[in-house]
């Protein structure tokens, strides 16, 4: 099932939200990128637990046609979430993937996560089972 979700996400030029353990989610994100039409463009990882100004700067620089991976997006401060949602609203940018260890919908409903950003990221949702090690292709 996960392999099928990865293949679907790789074919679609849409945002992807990955829910599961951080290390496995990053491996799945890289695999989606490598199997996509953007494989020859940069794959940029932004850790969302870093300083707010660094996050928005990295988002702007990474959206030049490659894939931007927002790791641990649930750690991003609310004001930065709103700024990132505005940046993602601009058409023609690169592809966005985001990961979270915990489901975000309850945080959206509690007002702790920006609903606009959530719905922009959650176009394709891939849930990674605990203990899953995705196969990484090296060919």
N, C-alpha and C positions, 0 to 999 in steps of 0.2 A: 504494500500500500504506500509506504513512504517513497519507494522508487518511482511509483506512478505519480505521486504528488510533485516530486522533484522534476520529472519530465514535463509535466503540465506547466509548472512555474517557469521552467527554462524556455519553453516555447512562447510563452506570453510575455509581452513587453509591459508588464504591469507591476505595481508594488506588491511586495510579499512580506507578510508578517510570519515569523517563525517563533513558535512557542515551544520551549523545552530547555534542557540544560545548556548553558552558555557555550561550552566547548563543542558539543554536538551540533548546536544551532549554527555556529560559525562554519563548521565543516560542511553542513548542508548548504549554507549560503554560498560558499566557495564552489561547491559542486553545481549548484544552479547556474552560477555565473559562467563556469567553464563549459557547461552544456548549452549556453545561450548564444545568441547572435552577437553579444557584447564581449565574447571571450578574449578578443584582441585588445580590448580597452581596459583601463585600470579598474581594479577592485579595491576600493578605499574603505578601510574600517575606521569608524569613529566610536570610541568608547564614550557612552553617554554619561558616565559618572565623572567626567573631567570638567574643567572650568567652563562656564556658560559661554563666554566669548569665543573660546576655542571651538566649541561645538558648531556654532553658527558660521564661523570662518571656514571650518573644514567642510561644512555642507556646501557653502557657496563654491569653494574651489573644486570639490569633487563632482559637482553636477555638470561636468563638461562632456557628458556622453558615455561615461563608464558606469560602473555600479557603485553606489554608496551603500555601505552596510552600517546601520546604526545599532551597535551592540549594547544590550541592556537598556533599551529605549525607555523602560519604566523608571529608570533612575534620573532621567532628564527632568530638570526643574520645569514647573508649569509655564513660566514666562518664556522659557526657551522652546518648549513644545509649541507654543503659539507662533513664535517667530519662524520655526522650522515649517510649520503648517503653511504659513504664508509663502515661504520660499518654494515649497512643493506645489503650490497652486499655479506657479508659472509654467506654461506649456513648453515642451521641447527640451526639457532637461534630461539628465541621465536617469537610470533606473535606481529605485530605492528598495532596499530590503532592511528589515529591522528585526531584532530578536528580543525576546523577553522570557524570563524564567517563570513568571507568573501570568495568569490570564489578566488581560488589561480591561476587559469589559466592566468588571465590578468597580474598578478604579474610575472609569469614565462615568458610571452611574453615580458614584460618590463625589464627583467633581474634582478628583485628584489627578486625572489625566485628560488632556484636551480632546474633546470629542471629534473635532475637525481633523486633527492629526491621526487619531485612531482610525477613522473611516477612510482617510487617504492611504494609510499603510495597510489596512486589512482588506485589500482587494482579493488577494489570494492568501489563504491562511493554511500554513503547514504546521501540524502538531507533531513533534518529535517525541516518541516514546522514551521513557527513562531507560538508560542502559543501552540505547541503540548507538551503534557505531556505523555511520554511513560508509559505504564503499566509496573510496575516492579513486577516480580513474586517472591514470598517469599517461595514457597513450595519446 
